Structure formats: structure tokens, C-alpha cells
Amino acid sequence: MAGETAGVRAPSAREQFIIQRVAEGCKNREIADSLGTTEHVVKNYLRTIYDKLGLWNRVELALWYEARRNDQVYSA
């Protein structure tokens, strides 16, 4: 299926933005404010992101993001 790699579905552009903000240490309220939405919507996005990537929490998500960011830096 398009957009999938190794059994993991690729995050959408908005999900990627949320992932980046979580990795930067932002709280749900800060992310919601930057998107012009509510904390509830951000929490729903995070649940979807965790399910897509097979992760359990923000720490795992931040580590996942940093690992991929570092892979991009080193492969360039």
C-alpha cells in the first residue's frame, strides 16, 4: 500500500507537524494553540499517531522522531 514502510503507515503532514512539536517538548495546549484547535483534537491525533507507528507514549514518539531526523542528516 502506498505510504507504508515496513508495516508502518506514514504520518500525514499535520501528524508530522504534531510529532515535531512533541519532540520539541511542547505540551498539548501549545500544539493546539499553534494549530488553532483544541487539546482534545491534539489528543486524538496523538492516539492515531501512536497506533500508526506502534508506539505507546510521547517519549517513544520523540525518540522515533529523533532517530528518523538523524537518519536523514546522515544519509544526505
N, CA, C and O atoms as a Maestro MAE file, in Angstrom:
{
 s_m_m2io_version
 :::
 2.0.0
}

f_m_ct {
 s_m_title
 :::
 protein
 m_atom[304] {
  # First column is atom index #
  i_m_mmod_type
  r_m_x_coord
  r_m_y_coord
  r_m_z_coord
  i_m_residue_number
  s_m_chain_name
  s_m_pdb_residue_name
  s_m_pdb_atom_name
  i_m_atomic_number
  :::
  1 25 0.839 -1.173 0.000 1 A "MET " " N  " 7
  2 3 0.000 0.000 0.000 1 A "MET " " CA " 6
  3 2 0.886 1.238 0.000 1 A "MET " " C  " 6
  4 15 1.920 1.249 0.668 1 A "MET " " O  " 8
  5 25 0.507 2.275 -0.730 2 A "ALA " " N  " 7
  6 3 1.298 3.495 -0.811 2 A "ALA " " CA " 6
  7 2 1.381 4.176 0.539 2 A "ALA " " C  " 6
  8 15 0.420 4.161 1.307 2 A "ALA " " O  " 8
  9 25 2.547 4.783 0.838 3 A "GLY " " N  " 7
  10 3 2.722 5.493 2.093 3 A "GLY " " CA " 6
  11 2 3.067 4.610 3.274 3 A "GLY " " C  " 6
  12 15 3.163 5.101 4.399 3 A "GLY " " O  " 8
  13 25 3.260 3.299 3.042 4 A "GLU " " N  " 7
  14 3 3.614 2.394 4.123 4 A "GLU " " CA " 6
  15 2 5.038 1.898 3.932 4 A "GLU " " C  " 6
  16 15 5.466 1.605 2.815 4 A "GLU " " O  " 8
  17 25 5.759 1.811 5.032 5 A "THR " " N  " 7
  18 3 7.100 1.259 5.002 5 A "THR " " CA " 6
  19 2 7.257 0.304 6.164 5 A "THR " " C  " 6
  20 15 6.992 0.668 7.310 5 A "THR " " O  " 8
  21 25 7.685 -0.913 5.881 6 A "ALA " " N  " 7
  22 3 7.931 -1.930 6.905 6 A "ALA " " CA " 6
  23 2 6.750 -2.091 7.860 6 A "ALA " " C  " 6
  24 15 6.943 -2.240 9.067 6 A "ALA " " O  " 8
  25 25 5.522 -2.061 7.320 7 A "GLY " " N  " 7
  26 3 4.349 -2.275 8.152 7 A "GLY " " CA " 6
  27 2 3.910 -1.061 8.942 7 A "GLY " " C  " 6
  28 15 2.998 -1.154 9.764 7 A "GLY " " O  " 8
  29 25 4.547 0.080 8.707 8 A "VAL " " N  " 7
  30 3 4.198 1.302 9.423 8 A "VAL " " CA " 6
  31 2 3.640 2.301 8.425 8 A "VAL " " C  " 6
  32 15 4.277 2.604 7.417 8 A "VAL " " O  " 8
  33 25 2.442 2.813 8.711 9 A "ARG " " N  " 7
  34 3 1.839 3.812 7.830 9 A "ARG " " CA " 6
  35 2 2.505 5.156 8.067 9 A "ARG " " C  " 6
  36 15 2.767 5.533 9.209 9 A "ARG " " O  " 8
  37 25 2.777 5.877 6.993 10 A "ALA " " N  " 7
  38 3 3.432 7.175 7.103 10 A "ALA " " CA " 6
  39 2 2.466 8.211 7.674 10 A "ALA " " C  " 6
  40 15 1.301 8.255 7.278 10 A "ALA " " O  " 8
  41 25 2.941 9.046 8.603 11 A "PRO " " N  " 7
  42 3 2.095 10.104 9.156 11 A "PRO " " CA " 6
  43 2 1.769 11.161 8.105 11 A "PRO " " C  " 6
  44 15 2.570 11.435 7.212 11 A "PRO " " O  " 8
  45 25 0.581 11.749 8.226 12 A "SER " " N  " 7
  46 3 0.178 12.843 7.328 12 A "SER " " CA " 6
  47 2 1.003 14.090 7.655 12 A "SER " " C  " 6
  48 15 1.762 14.105 8.623 12 A "SER " " O  " 8
  49 25 0.848 15.120 6.847 13 A "ALA " " N  " 7
  50 3 1.590 16.367 7.066 13 A "ALA " " CA " 6
  51 2 1.248 16.966 8.431 13 A "ALA " " C  " 6
  52 15 2.144 17.414 9.146 13 A "ALA " " O  " 8
  53 25 -0.017 16.979 8.796 14 A "ARG " " N  " 7
  54 3 -0.410 17.533 10.100 14 A "ARG " " CA " 6
  55 2 0.137 16.667 11.229 14 A "ARG " " C  " 6
  56 15 0.602 17.187 12.243 14 A "ARG " " O  " 8
  57 25 0.082 15.355 11.058 15 A "GLU " " N  " 7
  58 3 0.637 14.454 12.071 15 A "GLU " " CA " 6
  59 2 2.145 14.664 12.206 15 A "GLU " " C  " 6
  60 15 2.680 14.620 13.314 15 A "GLU " " O  " 8
  61 25 2.827 14.891 11.092 16 A "GLN " " N  " 7
  62 3 4.268 15.159 11.149 16 A "GLN " " CA " 6
  63 2 4.557 16.435 11.925 16 A "GLN " " C  " 6
  64 15 5.524 16.497 12.683 16 A "GLN " " O  " 8
  65 25 3.718 17.457 11.737 17 A "PHE " " N  " 7
  66 3 3.876 18.702 12.479 17 A "PHE " " CA " 6
  67 2 3.709 18.447 13.979 17 A "PHE " " C  " 6
  68 15 4.492 18.945 14.788 17 A "PHE " " O  " 8
  69 25 2.696 17.676 14.344 18 A "ILE " " N  " 7
  70 3 2.447 17.366 15.752 18 A "ILE " " CA " 6
  71 2 3.611 16.563 16.328 18 A "ILE " " C  " 6
  72 15 4.053 16.824 17.447 18 A "ILE " " O  " 8
  73 25 4.102 15.600 15.579 19 A "ILE " " N  " 7
  74 3 5.249 14.801 16.027 19 A "ILE " " CA " 6
  75 2 6.442 15.711 16.299 19 A "ILE " " C  " 6
  76 15 7.108 15.577 17.326 19 A "ILE " " O  " 8
  77 25 6.706 16.624 15.391 20 A "GLN " " N  " 7
  78 3 7.837 17.540 15.553 20 A "GLN " " CA " 6
  79 2 7.659 18.396 16.812 20 A "GLN " " C  " 6
  80 15 8.606 18.592 17.575 20 A "GLN " " O  " 8
  81 25 6.458 18.896 17.020 21 A "ARG " " N  " 7
  82 3 6.193 19.737 18.198 21 A "ARG " " CA " 6
  83 2 6.344 18.934 19.497 21 A "ARG " " C  " 6
  84 15 6.864 19.448 20.487 21 A "ARG " " O  " 8
  85 25 5.893 17.681 19.493 22 A "VAL " " N  " 7
  86 3 6.071 16.826 20.671 22 A "VAL " " CA " 6
  87 2 7.556 16.623 20.932 22 A "VAL " " C  " 6
  88 15 8.004 16.702 22.076 22 A "VAL " " O  " 8
  89 25 8.319 16.362 19.878 23 A "ALA " " N  " 7
  90 3 9.766 16.156 20.015 23 A "ALA " " CA " 6
  91 2 10.465 17.416 20.535 23 A "ALA " " C  " 6
  92 15 11.510 17.328 21.181 23 A "ALA " " O  " 8
  93 25 9.897 18.566 20.256 24 A "GLU " " N  " 7
  94 3 10.452 19.828 20.756 24 A "GLU " " CA " 6
  95 2 10.081 20.074 22.216 24 A "GLU " " C  " 6
  96 15 10.574 21.017 22.835 24 A "GLU " " O  " 8
  97 25 9.211 19.225 22.763 25 A "GLY " " N  " 7
  98 3 8.827 19.338 24.163 25 A "GLY " " CA " 6
  99 2 7.568 20.147 24.411 25 A "GLY " " C  " 6
  100 15 7.284 20.513 25.551 25 A "GLY " " O  " 8
  101 25 6.808 20.431 23.359 26 A "CYS " " N  " 7
  102 3 5.580 21.214 23.516 26 A "CYS " " CA " 6
  103 2 4.486 20.395 24.194 26 A "CYS " " C  " 6
  104 15 4.391 19.182 24.007 26 A "CYS " " O  " 8
  105 25 3.680 21.069 24.967 27 A "LYS " " N  " 7
  106 3 2.512 20.455 25.601 27 A "LYS " " CA " 6
  107 2 1.343 20.453 24.614 27 A "LYS " " C  " 6
  108 15 1.351 21.189 23.627 27 A "LYS " " O  " 8
  109 25 0.347 19.625 24.889 28 A "ASN " " N  " 7
  110 3 -0.824 19.540 24.008 28 A "ASN " " CA " 6
  111 2 -1.475 20.904 23.801 28 A "ASN " " C  " 6
  112 15 -1.877 21.238 22.686 28 A "ASN " " O  " 8
  113 25 -1.578 21.687 24.862 29 A "ARG " " N  " 7
  114 3 -2.188 23.021 24.763 29 A "ARG " " CA " 6
  115 2 -1.403 23.906 23.788 29 A "ARG " " C  " 6
  116 15 -2.002 24.620 22.984 29 A "ARG " " O  " 8
  117 25 -0.082 23.864 23.853 30 A "GLU " " N  " 7
  118 3 0.755 24.666 22.957 30 A "GLU " " CA " 6
  119 2 0.590 24.219 21.509 30 A "GLU " " C  " 6
  120 15 0.532 25.044 20.597 30 A "GLU " " O  " 8
  121 25 0.515 22.916 21.310 31 A "ILE " " N  " 7
  122 3 0.324 22.383 19.957 31 A "ILE " " CA " 6
  123 2 -1.045 22.798 19.433 31 A "ILE " " C  " 6
  124 15 -1.178 23.223 18.286 31 A "ILE " " O  " 8
  125 25 -2.053 22.672 20.275 32 A "ALA " " N  " 7
  126 3 -3.417 23.061 19.889 32 A "ALA " " CA " 6
  127 2 -3.463 24.531 19.510 32 A "ALA " " C  " 6
  128 15 -4.060 24.887 18.495 32 A "ALA " " O  " 8
  129 25 -2.845 25.385 20.304 33 A "ASP " " N  " 7
  130 3 -2.832 26.819 20.012 33 A "ASP " " CA " 6
  131 2 -2.149 27.108 18.676 33 A "ASP " " C  " 6
  132 15 -2.612 27.955 17.912 33 A "ASP " " O  " 8
  133 25 -1.058 26.412 18.394 34 A "SER " " N  " 7
  134 3 -0.338 26.661 17.136 34 A "SER " " CA " 6
  135 2 -1.133 26.171 15.919 34 A "SER " " C  " 6
  136 15 -0.942 26.669 14.810 34 A "SER " " O  " 8
  137 25 -2.023 25.194 16.130 35 A "LEU " " N  " 7
  138 3 -2.858 24.680 15.042 35 A "LEU " " CA " 6
  139 2 -4.217 25.368 14.973 35 A "LEU " " C  " 6
  140 15 -4.956 25.198 14.003 35 A "LEU " " O  " 8
  141 25 -4.543 26.140 15.999 36 A "GLY " " N  " 7
  142 3 -5.852 26.785 16.045 36 A "GLY " " CA " 6
  143 2 -6.969 25.795 16.320 36 A "GLY " " C  " 6
  144 15 -8.058 25.894 15.755 36 A "GLY " " O  " 8
  145 25 -6.688 24.840 17.193 37 A "THR " " N  " 7
  146 3 -7.670 23.808 17.523 37 A "THR " " CA " 6
  147 2 -7.684 23.589 19.032 37 A "THR " " C  " 6
  148 15 -7.165 24.414 19.784 37 A "THR " " O  " 8
  149 25 -8.272 22.488 19.477 38 A "THR " " N  " 7
  150 3 -8.372 22.204 20.908 38 A "THR " " CA " 6
  151 2 -7.411 21.094 21.322 38 A "THR " " C  " 6
  152 15 -6.894 20.346 20.492 38 A "THR " " O  " 8
  153 25 -7.191 21.014 22.637 39 A "GLU " " N  " 7
  154 3 -6.355 19.937 23.173 39 A "GLU " " CA " 6
  155 2 -6.960 18.571 22.851 39 A "GLU " " C  " 6
  156 15 -6.234 17.610 22.596 39 A "GLU " " O  " 8
  157 25 -8.277 18.489 22.865 40 A "HIS " " N  " 7
  158 3 -8.958 17.225 22.573 40 A "HIS " " CA " 6
  159 2 -8.588 16.719 21.173 40 A "HIS " " C  " 6
  160 15 -8.331 15.530 20.987 40 A "HIS " " O  " 8
  161 25 -8.565 17.616 20.207 41 A "VAL " " N  " 7
  162 3 -8.210 17.244 18.837 41 A "VAL " " CA " 6
  163 2 -6.757 16.757 18.793 41 A "VAL " " C  " 6
  164 15 -6.451 15.768 18.127 41 A "VAL " " O  " 8
  165 25 -5.872 17.448 19.498 42 A "VAL " " N  " 7
  166 3 -4.460 17.044 19.531 42 A "VAL " " CA " 6
  167 2 -4.328 15.663 20.156 42 A "VAL " " C  " 6
  168 15 -3.566 14.832 19.660 42 A "VAL " " O  " 8
  169 25 -5.061 15.404 21.243 43 A "LYS " " N  " 7
  170 3 -5.023 14.080 21.877 43 A "LYS " " CA " 6
  171 2 -5.486 12.996 20.911 43 A "LYS " " C  " 6
  172 15 -4.912 11.908 20.874 43 A "LYS " " O  " 8
  173 25 -6.523 13.291 20.128 44 A "ASN " " N  " 7
  174 3 -6.988 12.325 19.128 44 A "ASN " " CA " 6
  175 2 -5.922 12.068 18.072 44 A "ASN " " C  " 6
  176 15 -5.693 10.925 17.675 44 A "ASN " " O  " 8
  177 25 -5.272 13.136 17.620 45 A "TYR " " N  " 7
  178 3 -4.178 12.965 16.661 45 A "TYR " " CA " 6
  179 2 -3.079 12.093 17.255 45 A "TYR " " C  " 6
  180 15 -2.561 11.201 16.584 45 A "TYR " " O  " 8
  181 25 -2.726 12.347 18.507 46 A "LEU " " N  " 7
  182 3 -1.658 11.571 19.130 46 A "LEU " " CA " 6
  183 2 -2.029 10.094 19.228 46 A "LEU " " C  " 6
  184 15 -1.181 9.231 18.996 46 A "LEU " " O  " 8
  185 25 -3.277 9.792 19.565 47 A "ARG " " N  " 7
  186 3 -3.712 8.385 19.598 47 A "ARG " " CA " 6
  187 2 -3.548 7.733 18.226 47 A "ARG " " C  " 6
  188 15 -3.074 6.602 18.117 47 A "ARG " " O  " 8
  189 25 -3.943 8.456 17.186 48 A "THR " " N  " 7
  190 3 -3.818 7.952 15.822 48 A "THR " " CA " 6
  191 2 -2.350 7.743 15.457 48 A "THR " " C  " 6
  192 15 -1.989 6.727 14.863 48 A "THR " " O  " 8
  193 25 -1.519 8.700 15.813 49 A "ILE " " N  " 7
  194 3 -0.082 8.615 15.522 49 A "ILE " " CA " 6
  195 2 0.527 7.415 16.245 49 A "ILE " " C  " 6
  196 15 1.268 6.637 15.644 49 A "ILE " " O  " 8
  197 25 0.217 7.264 17.529 50 A "TYR " " N  " 7
  198 3 0.748 6.117 18.287 50 A "TYR " " CA " 6
  199 2 0.329 4.798 17.631 50 A "TYR " " C  " 6
  200 15 1.140 3.881 17.499 50 A "TYR " " O  " 8
  201 25 -0.931 4.708 17.223 51 A "ASP " " N  " 7
  202 3 -1.419 3.483 16.576 51 A "ASP " " CA " 6
  203 2 -0.689 3.236 15.257 51 A "ASP " " C  " 6
  204 15 -0.267 2.113 14.980 51 A "ASP " " O  " 8
  205 25 -0.542 4.283 14.446 52 A "LYS " " N  " 7
  206 3 0.129 4.143 13.152 52 A "LYS " " CA " 6
  207 2 1.567 3.650 13.310 52 A "LYS " " C  " 6
  208 15 2.034 2.800 12.552 52 A "LYS " " O  " 8
  209 25 2.254 4.197 14.303 53 A "LEU " " N  " 7
  210 3 3.683 3.922 14.447 53 A "LEU " " CA " 6
  211 2 3.996 2.801 15.428 53 A "LEU " " C  " 6
  212 15 5.152 2.405 15.578 53 A "LEU " " O  " 8
  213 25 2.964 2.289 16.096 54 A "GLY " " N  " 7
  214 3 3.176 1.208 17.057 54 A "GLY " " CA " 6
  215 2 3.894 1.689 18.315 54 A "GLY " " C  " 6
  216 15 4.719 0.970 18.879 54 A "GLY " " O  " 8
  217 25 3.577 2.904 18.751 55 A "LEU " " N  " 7
  218 3 4.214 3.489 19.926 55 A "LEU " " CA " 6
  219 2 3.201 3.623 21.055 55 A "LEU " " C  " 6
  220 15 1.995 3.490 20.848 55 A "LEU " " O  " 8
  221 25 3.719 3.893 22.265 56 A "TRP " " N  " 7
  222 3 2.861 3.961 23.434 56 A "TRP " " CA " 6
  223 2 2.733 5.350 24.046 56 A "TRP " " C  " 6
  224 15 1.717 5.646 24.675 56 A "TRP " " O  " 8
  225 25 3.742 6.215 23.878 57 A "ASN " " N  " 7
  226 3 3.709 7.495 24.586 57 A "ASN " " CA " 6
  227 2 4.575 8.554 23.905 57 A "ASN " " C  " 6
  228 15 5.215 8.293 22.886 57 A "ASN " " O  " 8
  229 25 4.580 9.760 24.492 58 A "ARG " " N  " 7
  230 3 5.300 10.909 23.937 58 A "ARG " " CA " 6
  231 2 6.808 10.673 23.887 58 A "ARG " " C  " 6
  232 15 7.479 11.094 22.944 58 A "ARG " " O  " 8
  233 25 7.333 10.002 24.904 59 A "VAL " " N  " 7
  234 3 8.778 9.753 24.939 59 A "VAL " " CA " 6
  235 2 9.178 8.878 23.755 59 A "VAL " " C  " 6
  236 15 10.137 9.185 23.046 59 A "VAL " " O  " 8
  237 25 8.447 7.795 23.544 60 A "GLU " " N  " 7
  238 3 8.734 6.928 22.403 60 A "GLU " " CA " 6
  239 2 8.584 7.698 21.093 60 A "GLU " " C  " 6
  240 15 9.380 7.516 20.172 60 A "GLU " " O  " 8
  241 25 7.571 8.554 21.008 61 A "LEU " " N  " 7
  242 3 7.344 9.340 19.805 61 A "LEU " " CA " 6
  243 2 8.505 10.293 19.548 61 A "LEU " " C  " 6
  244 15 8.965 10.417 18.413 61 A "LEU " " O  " 8
  245 25 8.980 10.964 20.586 62 A "ALA " " N  " 7
  246 3 10.110 11.886 20.435 62 A "ALA " " CA " 6
  247 2 11.366 11.125 20.007 62 A "ALA " " C  " 6
  248 15 12.120 11.599 19.157 62 A "ALA " " O  " 8
  249 25 11.588 9.961 20.587 63 A "LEU " " N  " 7
  250 3 12.749 9.156 20.205 63 A "LEU " " CA " 6
  251 2 12.624 8.662 18.758 63 A "LEU " " C  " 6
  252 15 13.608 8.642 18.018 63 A "LEU " " O  " 8
  253 25 11.422 8.270 18.363 64 A "TRP " " N  " 7
  254 3 11.173 7.844 16.987 64 A "TRP " " CA " 6
  255 2 11.505 8.982 16.022 64 A "TRP " " C  " 6
  256 15 12.170 8.777 15.007 64 A "TRP " " O  " 8
  257 25 11.033 10.179 16.354 65 A "TYR " " N  " 7
  258 3 11.275 11.357 15.510 65 A "TYR " " CA " 6
  259 2 12.771 11.653 15.409 65 A "TYR " " C  " 6
  260 15 13.288 11.865 14.312 65 A "TYR " " O  " 8
  261 25 13.462 11.667 16.535 66 A "GLU " " N  " 7
  262 3 14.896 11.980 16.535 66 A "GLU " " CA " 6
  263 2 15.694 10.948 15.742 66 A "GLU " " C  " 6
  264 15 16.639 11.303 15.038 66 A "GLU " " O  " 8
  265 25 15.325 9.685 15.850 67 A "ALA " " N  " 7
  266 3 16.028 8.643 15.105 67 A "ALA " " CA " 6
  267 2 15.881 8.854 13.601 67 A "ALA " " C  " 6
  268 15 16.848 8.697 12.856 67 A "ALA " " O  " 8
  269 25 14.685 9.206 13.153 68 A "ARG " " N  " 7
  270 3 14.470 9.446 11.725 68 A "ARG " " CA " 6
  271 2 15.116 10.735 11.277 68 A "ARG " " C  " 6
  272 15 15.626 10.811 10.159 68 A "ARG " " O  " 8
  273 25 15.108 11.753 12.125 69 A "ARG " " N  " 7
  274 3 15.742 13.020 11.780 69 A "ARG " " CA " 6
  275 2 17.240 12.822 11.616 69 A "ARG " " C  " 6
  276 15 17.846 13.351 10.684 69 A "ARG " " O  " 8
  277 25 17.834 12.058 12.525 70 A "ASN " " N  " 7
  278 3 19.273 11.778 12.445 70 A "ASN " " CA " 6
  279 2 19.602 10.935 11.213 70 A "ASN " " C  " 6
  280 15 20.637 11.147 10.581 70 A "ASN " " O  " 8
  281 25 18.735 9.985 10.868 71 A "ASP " " N  " 7
  282 3 18.945 9.173 9.665 71 A "ASP " " CA " 6
  283 2 18.980 10.068 8.425 71 A "ASP " " C  " 6
  284 15 19.804 9.860 7.535 71 A "ASP " " O  " 8
  285 25 18.096 11.055 8.363 72 A "GLN " " N  " 7
  286 3 18.051 11.966 7.219 72 A "GLN " " CA " 6
  287 2 19.311 12.811 7.140 72 A "GLN " " C  " 6
  288 15 19.822 13.058 6.048 72 A "GLN " " O  " 8
  289 25 19.820 13.257 8.285 73 A "VAL " " N  " 7
  290 3 21.026 14.083 8.321 73 A "VAL " " CA " 6
  291 2 22.213 13.283 7.824 73 A "VAL " " C  " 6
  292 15 23.003 13.780 7.021 73 A "VAL " " O  " 8
  293 25 22.353 12.040 8.292 74 A "TYR " " N  " 7
  294 3 23.500 11.235 7.934 74 A "TYR " " CA " 6
  295 2 23.439 10.667 6.521 74 A "TYR " " C  " 6
  296 15 24.476 10.376 5.923 74 A "TYR " " O  " 8
  297 25 22.234 10.507 5.984 75 A "SER " " N  " 7
  298 3 22.121 9.947 4.639 75 A "SER " " CA " 6
  299 2 22.202 11.020 3.558 75 A "SER " " C  " 6
  300 15 22.262 10.692 2.373 75 A "SER " " O  " 8
  301 25 22.204 12.275 3.937 76 A "ALA " " N  " 7
  302 3 22.252 13.388 2.952 76 A "ALA " " CA " 6
  303 2 23.648 13.616 2.435 76 A "ALA " " C  " 6
  304 15 23.864 14.503 1.610 76 A "ALA " " O  " 8
  :::
 }
 m_bond[303] {
  # First column is bond index #
  i_m_from
  i_m_to
  i_m_order
  :::
  1 1 2 1
  2 2 3 1
  3 3 4 2
  4 3 5 1
  5 5 6 1
  6 6 7 1
  7 7 8 2
  8 7 9 1
  9 9 10 1
  10 10 11 1
  11 11 12 2
  12 11 13 1
  13 13 14 1
  14 14 15 1
  15 15 16 2
  16 15 17 1
  17 17 18 1
  18 18 19 1
  19 19 20 2
  20 19 21 1
  21 21 22 1
  22 22 23 1
  23 23 24 2
  24 23 25 1
  25 25 26 1
  26 26 27 1
  27 27 28 2
  28 27 29 1
  29 29 30 1
  30 30 31 1
  31 31 32 2
  32 31 33 1
  33 33 34 1
  34 34 35 1
  35 35 36 2
  36 35 37 1
  37 37 38 1
  38 38 39 1
  39 39 40 2
  40 39 41 1
  41 41 42 1
  42 42 43 1
  43 43 44 2
  44 43 45 1
  45 45 46 1
  46 46 47 1
  47 47 48 2
  48 47 49 1
  49 49 50 1
  50 50 51 1
  51 51 52 2
  52 51 53 1
  53 53 54 1
  54 54 55 1
  55 55 56 2
  56 55 57 1
  57 57 58 1
  58 58 59 1
  59 59 60 2
  60 59 61 1
  61 61 62 1
  62 62 63 1
  63 63 64 2
  64 63 65 1
  65 65 66 1
  66 66 67 1
  67 67 68 2
  68 67 69 1
  69 69 70 1
  70 70 71 1
  71 71 72 2
  72 71 73 1
  73 73 74 1
  74 74 75 1
  75 75 76 2
  76 75 77 1
  77 77 78 1
  78 78 79 1
  79 79 80 2
  80 79 81 1
  81 81 82 1
  82 82 83 1
  83 83 84 2
  84 83 85 1
  85 85 86 1
  86 86 87 1
  87 87 88 2
  88 87 89 1
  89 89 90 1
  90 90 91 1
  91 91 92 2
  92 91 93 1
  93 93 94 1
  94 94 95 1
  95 95 96 2
  96 95 97 1
  97 97 98 1
  98 98 99 1
  99 99 100 2
  100 99 101 1
  101 101 102 1
  102 102 103 1
  103 103 104 2
  104 103 105 1
  105 105 106 1
  106 106 107 1
  107 107 108 2
  108 107 109 1
  109 109 110 1
  110 110 111 1
  111 111 112 2
  112 111 113 1
  113 113 114 1
  114 114 115 1
  115 115 116 2
  116 115 117 1
  117 117 118 1
  118 118 119 1
  119 119 120 2
  120 119 121 1
  121 121 122 1
  122 122 123 1
  123 123 124 2
  124 123 125 1
  125 125 126 1
  126 126 127 1
  127 127 128 2
  128 127 129 1
  129 129 130 1
  130 130 131 1
  131 131 132 2
  132 131 133 1
  133 133 134 1
  134 134 135 1
  135 135 136 2
  136 135 137 1
  137 137 138 1
  138 138 139 1
  139 139 140 2
  140 139 141 1
  141 141 142 1
  142 142 143 1
  143 143 144 2
  144 143 145 1
  145 145 146 1
  146 146 147 1
  147 147 148 2
  148 147 149 1
  149 149 150 1
  150 150 151 1
  151 151 152 2
  152 151 153 1
  153 153 154 1
  154 154 155 1
  155 155 156 2
  156 155 157 1
  157 157 158 1
  158 158 159 1
  159 159 160 2
  160 159 161 1
  161 161 162 1
  162 162 163 1
  163 163 164 2
  164 163 165 1
  165 165 166 1
  166 166 167 1
  167 167 168 2
  168 167 169 1
  169 169 170 1
  170 170 171 1
  171 171 172 2
  172 171 173 1
  173 173 174 1
  174 174 175 1
  175 175 176 2
  176 175 177 1
  177 177 178 1
  178 178 179 1
  179 179 180 2
  180 179 181 1
  181 181 182 1
  182 182 183 1
  183 183 184 2
  184 183 185 1
  185 185 186 1
  186 186 187 1
  187 187 188 2
  188 187 189 1
  189 189 190 1
  190 190 191 1
  191 191 192 2
  192 191 193 1
  193 193 194 1
  194 194 195 1
  195 195 196 2
  196 195 197 1
  197 197 198 1
  198 198 199 1
  199 199 200 2
  200 199 201 1
  201 201 202 1
  202 202 203 1
  203 203 204 2
  204 203 205 1
  205 205 206 1
  206 206 207 1
  207 207 208 2
  208 207 209 1
  209 209 210 1
  210 210 211 1
  211 211 212 2
  212 211 213 1
  213 213 214 1
  214 214 215 1
  215 215 216 2
  216 215 217 1
  217 217 218 1
  218 218 219 1
  219 219 220 2
  220 219 221 1
  221 221 222 1
  222 222 223 1
  223 223 224 2
  224 223 225 1
  225 225 226 1
  226 226 227 1
  227 227 228 2
  228 227 229 1
  229 229 230 1
  230 230 231 1
  231 231 232 2
  232 231 233 1
  233 233 234 1
  234 234 235 1
  235 235 236 2
  236 235 237 1
  237 237 238 1
  238 238 239 1
  239 239 240 2
  240 239 241 1
  241 241 242 1
  242 242 243 1
  243 243 244 2
  244 243 245 1
  245 245 246 1
  246 246 247 1
  247 247 248 2
  248 247 249 1
  249 249 250 1
  250 250 251 1
  251 251 252 2
  252 251 253 1
  253 253 254 1
  254 254 255 1
  255 255 256 2
  256 255 257 1
  257 257 258 1
  258 258 259 1
  259 259 260 2
  260 259 261 1
  261 261 262 1
  262 262 263 1
  263 263 264 2
  264 263 265 1
  265 265 266 1
  266 266 267 1
  267 267 268 2
  268 267 269 1
  269 269 270 1
  270 270 271 1
  271 271 272 2
  272 271 273 1
  273 273 274 1
  274 274 275 1
  275 275 276 2
  276 275 277 1
  277 277 278 1
  278 278 279 1
  279 279 280 2
  280 279 281 1
  281 281 282 1
  282 282 283 1
  283 283 284 2
  284 283 285 1
  285 285 286 1
  286 286 287 1
  287 287 288 2
  288 287 289 1
  289 289 290 1
  290 290 291 1
  291 291 292 2
  292 291 293 1
  293 293 294 1
  294 294 295 1
  295 295 296 2
  296 295 297 1
  297 297 298 1
  298 298 299 1
  299 299 300 2
  300 299 301 1
  301 301 302 1
  302 302 303 1
  303 303 304 2
  :::
 }
}
